[in-house]
Amino acid sequence: MKTKKHLGQHFLIDLNIAEQIVESLTFKKEDEITNCLEIGPGKGVLTQYLLEKKEYNLTAVEFDIEAVEFLKQNINGIEERVVQVDFLKYDIAKNFEYPLVLIGNLPYNISAPIFFKLIDNKDIIPQAVFMIQKEVAERIASKHGSKKYGILSVFLQAFFDIEYLFTVHEDVFDPPPKIKSAVIRLTRKKEDYNIADYKEFKKMVKQTFGQRRKMLRNTLKNYDTSKIPQEFLTKRPEQLSVKELIDLSNMLSY
């Protein structure tokens, strides 16, 4: 099976790391089987360990037809569990109920859309474990005050606790990527922040971080900020925690 550059394929070949990634998936319901969705199984290096986990009912979604055939021929027990589909077009809510855990070695070029789809389906997903570009993992896990803290950090941390688990080096892939990867775990928060209007929250975060070097009093000119404390308006967006950004959005919504 040849790798396809246009699909961003870099196949993990280190079995120890593969097993470590699968073991990083810790959510399970006592005495119940949890649905598990693997995104882009490729040659099945994670899949083989996931199939051994009897607490999970595995479904694998793979866009590459050749990879689907490879899996069916080489991974025992995957035949009825693999679906040939573009994950970004796959209706998660239609096919699964709570709880559903996600796992996968994500293609670098579509990791952001996958994370936004995760947010859209947050109410049925208690946990996800992904291997992604190291730089993106650091950005997602970063806290306010960091230059890496940005739009994706805020949106994900509004609903999930993020853990940067470990770094994965280039030489454990075929072909090796030019950059390092990292494994992160996202666990659904036990209690949501009170977001009055999520659409307005998204709009405000995108607007302010789109001009992140400017103070909020300059980036929020099209809002009525008369009731907003100066402690907010004299800061840049990266200086505010997720909770503070939500509070700001709520004040602007009323």
PyMOL commands that set and color helices and strands:
alter all, ss='L'
color gray80, all
select helices_A, chain A and resi 5-7+15-23+47-50+65-74+87-89+92-95+108-120+122-124+134-141+151-157+170-172+198-209+216-219+230-233+237-239+242-253
alter helices_A, ss='H'
color red, helices_A
select strands_A, chain A and resi 11-12+34-39+56-62+82-84+100-105+127-133+160-168+173-174+181-188
alter strands_A, ss='S'
color yellow, strands_A
deselect
rebuild
show_as cartoon
